[in-house]
Amino acid sequence: MTVPETATERLPSVDPQTFRKVMGSFASGVTIVTTCDAEGRPRGFTCSAFCSVSADPPLLTSGVSSHSSTLRAIRECGRFAVNVLDSRGREVSQLFASRAVDKFARVRWRPGEASGMPLLHNTVAHAECELHEAVPAGDHTLLLGRVIGGGAEQDRLPLAYWRGGYARLL
Ligand SMILES: Cc1cc2nc3c(=O)[nH]c(=O)nc-3n(C[C@H](O)[C@H](O)[C@H](O)COP(=O)(O)O)c2cc1C
Protein backbone atom coordinates (compact mmCIF):
# COMPACT_ATOMS: atom_id res chain seq x y z
CA MET A 1 0.00 0.00 0.00
CA THR A 2 1.36 3.44 -0.93
CA VAL A 3 1.11 6.33 1.50
CA PRO A 4 -0.63 9.30 -0.15
CA GLU A 5 1.20 12.66 -0.03
CA THR A 6 -1.72 14.28 1.74
CA ALA A 7 -3.84 11.76 3.62
CA THR A 8 -7.24 13.42 3.38
CA GLU A 9 -9.46 10.34 3.56
CA ARG A 10 -10.24 8.76 6.95
CA LEU A 11 -9.20 5.14 7.00
CA PRO A 12 -11.34 2.61 8.88
CA SER A 13 -10.38 1.71 12.46
CA VAL A 14 -8.94 -1.69 13.27
CA ASP A 15 -11.45 -4.17 14.77
CA PRO A 16 -11.84 -4.11 18.60
CA GLN A 17 -10.41 -7.62 19.04
CA THR A 18 -7.16 -6.76 17.24
CA PHE A 19 -6.92 -3.49 19.16
CA ARG A 20 -7.33 -5.34 22.48
CA LYS A 21 -4.74 -7.96 21.46
CA VAL A 22 -2.17 -5.35 20.47
CA MET A 23 -2.64 -3.13 23.52
CA GLY A 24 -2.86 -6.10 25.91
CA SER A 25 0.59 -7.23 24.75
CA PHE A 26 2.12 -4.16 26.32
CA ALA A 27 3.07 -5.24 29.85
CA SER A 28 2.14 -2.70 32.50
CA GLY A 29 1.96 -2.27 36.23
CA VAL A 30 -1.34 -1.90 38.07
CA THR A 31 -2.40 1.28 39.85
CA ILE A 32 -5.29 2.31 42.04
CA VAL A 33 -6.38 5.87 41.26
CA THR A 34 -7.97 7.46 44.33
CA THR A 35 -9.80 10.67 45.16
CA CYS A 36 -12.47 11.98 47.57
CA ASP A 37 -16.08 12.71 46.63
CA ALA A 38 -18.07 15.81 47.58
CA GLU A 39 -18.90 14.26 50.98
CA GLY A 40 -15.22 13.58 51.64
CA ARG A 41 -15.60 9.82 51.14
CA PRO A 42 -12.64 7.98 49.58
CA ARG A 43 -13.20 6.69 46.04
CA GLY A 44 -11.00 4.72 43.67
CA PHE A 45 -10.63 2.33 40.76
CA THR A 46 -8.04 0.01 39.23
CA CYS A 47 -6.14 1.56 36.33
CA SER A 48 -3.35 0.14 34.19
CA ALA A 49 -3.39 2.98 31.65
CA PHE A 50 -0.77 5.08 33.39
CA CYS A 51 2.34 6.85 32.16
CA SER A 52 4.66 9.79 32.55
CA VAL A 53 3.99 12.84 30.36
CA SER A 54 6.27 15.75 31.25
CA ALA A 55 9.26 16.39 33.55
CA ASP A 56 8.85 20.18 33.83
CA PRO A 57 6.20 20.62 35.02
CA PRO A 58 5.94 17.07 36.37
CA LEU A 59 2.87 15.63 34.65
CA LEU A 60 1.49 12.10 34.49
CA THR A 61 -1.58 10.68 32.84
CA SER A 62 -4.16 8.06 33.82
CA GLY A 63 -6.71 6.93 31.25
CA VAL A 64 -10.20 6.52 32.69
CA SER A 65 -13.37 5.21 31.08
CA SER A 66 -16.15 7.77 30.76
CA HIS A 67 -18.37 5.16 32.49
CA SER A 68 -16.21 5.22 35.64
CA SER A 69 -18.07 6.53 38.65
CA THR A 70 -14.76 7.78 40.08
CA LEU A 71 -14.20 10.17 37.15
CA ARG A 72 -16.88 12.61 38.31
CA ALA A 73 -15.47 12.66 41.83
CA ILE A 74 -11.97 13.42 40.47
CA ARG A 75 -13.32 16.29 38.37
CA GLU A 76 -15.17 17.73 41.36
CA CYS A 77 -12.32 17.26 43.83
CA GLY A 78 -9.60 18.53 41.48
CA ARG A 79 -7.08 16.16 43.08
CA PHE A 80 -6.20 12.49 42.82
CA ALA A 81 -3.51 10.02 43.83
CA VAL A 82 -1.98 7.13 41.90
CA ASN A 83 -1.03 4.07 43.97
CA VAL A 84 1.30 1.61 42.19
CA LEU A 85 0.51 -1.84 43.61
CA ASP A 86 3.21 -4.19 44.80
CA SER A 87 3.35 -7.91 43.93
CA ARG A 88 0.84 -8.78 46.69
CA GLY A 89 -1.84 -6.56 45.13
CA ARG A 90 -3.97 -8.95 43.02
CA GLU A 91 -6.95 -8.94 45.39
CA VAL A 92 -6.77 -5.18 45.83
CA SER A 93 -6.70 -4.81 42.06
CA GLN A 94 -9.81 -7.00 41.69
CA LEU A 95 -11.57 -5.18 44.54
CA PHE A 96 -11.04 -1.75 43.01
CA ALA A 97 -12.09 -3.03 39.58
CA SER A 98 -15.46 -3.99 41.11
CA ARG A 99 -18.48 -1.90 42.00
CA ALA A 100 -18.16 -2.79 45.72
CA VAL A 101 -19.37 0.09 47.88
CA ASP A 102 -17.00 -0.64 50.77
CA LYS A 103 -13.68 -0.79 48.87
CA PHE A 104 -11.81 1.32 51.41
CA ALA A 105 -13.17 -0.63 54.40
CA ARG A 106 -11.31 -3.66 53.04
CA VAL A 107 -7.84 -2.13 52.62
CA ARG A 108 -5.39 -0.19 54.76
CA TRP A 109 -4.96 3.42 53.71
CA ARG A 110 -4.08 6.90 54.96
CA PRO A 111 -4.59 10.45 53.68
CA GLY A 112 -1.63 11.74 51.64
CA GLU A 113 0.56 14.44 53.18
CA ALA A 114 0.53 16.72 50.11
CA SER A 115 -3.03 16.33 48.84
CA GLY A 116 -5.13 14.55 51.47
CA MET A 117 -6.00 11.93 48.83
CA PRO A 118 -6.13 8.26 49.92
CA LEU A 119 -2.81 6.40 49.83
CA LEU A 120 -2.95 2.60 50.05
CA HIS A 121 -0.54 0.31 51.87
CA ASN A 122 1.26 -2.43 49.89
CA THR A 123 2.43 -0.21 47.06
CA VAL A 124 5.81 0.25 45.37
CA ALA A 125 5.18 3.95 44.77
CA HIS A 126 2.55 6.66 44.93
CA ALA A 127 2.01 10.06 43.34
CA GLU A 128 -0.24 12.80 44.67
CA CYS A 129 -1.64 15.07 41.97
CA GLU A 130 -3.55 18.22 41.31
CA LEU A 131 -5.82 17.77 38.28
CA HIS A 132 -4.07 19.77 35.52
CA GLU A 133 -6.51 18.87 32.72
CA ALA A 134 -9.11 16.24 31.87
CA VAL A 135 -8.90 15.59 28.13
CA PRO A 136 -11.78 13.64 26.55
CA ALA A 137 -10.46 10.97 24.14
CA GLY A 138 -13.00 8.65 22.52
CA ASP A 139 -14.81 6.69 25.23
CA HIS A 140 -12.09 7.54 27.78
CA THR A 141 -10.77 10.67 29.46
CA LEU A 142 -7.07 11.34 29.94
CA LEU A 143 -6.50 12.72 33.41
CA LEU A 144 -3.40 14.89 33.39
CA GLY A 145 -2.09 15.26 36.90
CA ARG A 146 0.59 17.69 38.09
CA VAL A 147 2.54 15.78 40.71
CA ILE A 148 2.72 17.60 44.05
CA GLY A 149 4.04 14.73 46.17
CA GLY A 150 5.15 11.14 45.97
CA GLY A 151 7.54 8.43 46.97
CA ALA A 152 8.81 4.95 46.11
CA GLU A 153 9.73 1.85 48.14
CA GLN A 154 13.05 0.46 46.93
CA ASP A 155 12.70 -3.02 48.47
CA ARG A 156 9.38 -4.11 46.88
CA LEU A 157 8.48 -5.60 43.50
CA PRO A 158 5.50 -4.38 41.46
CA LEU A 159 2.42 -6.30 40.39
CA ALA A 160 2.52 -6.70 36.60
CA TYR A 161 -0.37 -7.08 34.14
CA TRP A 162 -0.03 -8.65 30.71
CA ARG A 163 -2.48 -10.14 28.20
CA GLY A 164 -5.36 -10.04 30.65
CA GLY A 165 -3.55 -11.71 33.54
CA TYR A 166 -1.42 -10.76 36.53
CA ALA A 167 2.27 -11.55 36.57
CA ARG A 168 5.26 -11.11 38.83
CA LEU A 169 8.51 -9.65 37.59
CA LEU A 170 10.75 -12.24 39.28
C1 LIG B 1 -5.95 -4.91 35.79
C2 LIG B 1 -7.05 -3.91 35.47
C3 LIG B 1 -6.72 -2.73 34.82
C4 LIG B 1 -7.72 -1.78 34.53
N1 LIG B 1 -7.35 -0.62 33.88
C5 LIG B 1 -8.29 0.33 33.66
C6 LIG B 1 -7.91 1.56 33.05
O1 LIG B 1 -6.76 1.78 32.71
N2 LIG B 1 -8.88 2.50 32.87
C7 LIG B 1 -10.18 2.29 33.24
O2 LIG B 1 -11.01 3.19 33.07
N3 LIG B 1 -10.57 1.12 33.80
C8 LIG B 1 -9.66 0.15 34.03
N4 LIG B 1 -10.03 -1.02 34.62
C9 LIG B 1 -11.45 -1.24 34.93
C10 LIG B 1 -11.92 -0.45 36.15
O3 LIG B 1 -11.10 -0.67 37.28
C11 LIG B 1 -13.37 -0.84 36.50
O4 LIG B 1 -14.20 -0.55 35.38
C12 LIG B 1 -13.94 -0.19 37.73
O5 LIG B 1 -15.17 -0.79 38.04
C13 LIG B 1 -14.23 1.28 37.64
O6 LIG B 1 -14.67 1.69 38.92
P1 LIG B 1 -15.58 2.94 39.15
O7 LIG B 1 -16.72 2.89 38.17
O8 LIG B 1 -16.03 2.81 40.58
O9 LIG B 1 -14.73 4.17 38.93
C14 LIG B 1 -9.06 -2.01 34.91
C15 LIG B 1 -9.39 -3.21 35.59
C16 LIG B 1 -8.40 -4.15 35.87
C17 LIG B 1 -8.76 -5.41 36.61
The ligand as an SDF file (V2000), in Angstrom:
LIG
                    3D

 31 33  0  0  0  0  0  0  0  0999 V2000
   -5.9490   -4.9140   35.7940 C   0  0  0  0  0  0  0  0  0  0  0  0
   -7.0500   -3.9120   35.4740 C   0  0  0  0  0  0  0  0  0  0  0  0
   -6.7210   -2.7310   34.8170 C   0  0  0  0  0  0  0  0  0  0  0  0
   -7.7170   -1.7820   34.5270 C   0  0  0  0  0  0  0  0  0  0  0  0
   -7.3530   -0.6160   33.8840 N   0  0  0  0  0  0  0  0  0  0  0  0
   -8.2950    0.3320   33.6610 C   0  0  0  0  0  0  0  0  0  0  0  0
   -7.9130    1.5610   33.0550 C   0  0  0  0  0  0  0  0  0  0  0  0
   -6.7560    1.7840   32.7110 O   0  0  0  0  0  0  0  0  0  0  0  0
   -8.8830    2.4980   32.8720 N   0  0  0  0  0  0  0  0  0  0  0  0
  -10.1850    2.2890   33.2430 C   0  0  0  0  0  0  0  0  0  0  0  0
  -11.0110    3.1880   33.0710 O   0  0  0  0  0  0  0  0  0  0  0  0
  -10.5740    1.1160   33.8010 N   0  0  0  0  0  0  0  0  0  0  0  0
   -9.6590    0.1530   34.0350 C   0  0  0  0  0  0  0  0  0  0  0  0
  -10.0260   -1.0240   34.6190 N   0  0  0  0  0  0  0  0  0  0  0  0
  -11.4490   -1.2370   34.9350 C   0  0  0  0  0  0  0  0  0  0  0  0
  -11.9200   -0.4450   36.1470 C   0  0  0  0  0  0  0  0  0  0  0  0
  -11.0980   -0.6660   37.2790 O   0  0  0  0  0  0  0  0  0  0  0  0
  -13.3710   -0.8360   36.4950 C   0  0  0  0  0  0  0  0  0  0  0  0
  -14.2010   -0.5450   35.3840 O   0  0  0  0  0  0  0  0  0  0  0  0
  -13.9440   -0.1940   37.7350 C   0  0  0  0  0  0  0  0  0  0  0  0
  -15.1660   -0.7890   38.0390 O   0  0  0  0  0  0  0  0  0  0  0  0
  -14.2250    1.2830   37.6390 C   0  0  0  0  0  0  0  0  0  0  0  0
  -14.6710    1.6890   38.9200 O   0  0  0  0  0  0  0  0  0  0  0  0
  -15.5840    2.9440   39.1510 P   0  0  0  0  0  0  0  0  0  0  0  0
  -16.7160    2.8860   38.1670 O   0  0  0  0  0  0  0  0  0  0  0  0
  -16.0350    2.8130   40.5840 O   0  0  0  0  0  0  0  0  0  0  0  0
  -14.7270    4.1650   38.9300 O   0  0  0  0  0  0  0  0  0  0  0  0
   -9.0620   -2.0050   34.9130 C   0  0  0  0  0  0  0  0  0  0  0  0
   -9.3950   -3.2130   35.5860 C   0  0  0  0  0  0  0  0  0  0  0  0
   -8.4010   -4.1480   35.8680 C   0  0  0  0  0  0  0  0  0  0  0  0
   -8.7590   -5.4120   36.6080 C   0  0  0  0  0  0  0  0  0  0  0  0
  1  2  1  0
  2  3  1  0
  2 30  2  0
  3  4  2  0
  4  5  1  0
  4 28  1  0
  5  6  2  0
  6  7  1  0
  6 13  1  0
  7  8  2  0
  7  9  1  0
  9 10  1  0
 10 11  2  0
 10 12  1  0
 12 13  2  0
 13 14  1  0
 14 15  1  0
 14 28  1  0
 15 16  1  0
 16 17  1  0
 16 18  1  0
 18 19  1  0
 18 20  1  0
 20 21  1  0
 20 22  1  0
 22 23  1  0
 23 24  1  0
 24 25  2  0
 24 26  1  0
 24 27  1  0
 28 29  2  0
 29 30  1  0
 30 31  1  0
M  END
$$$$
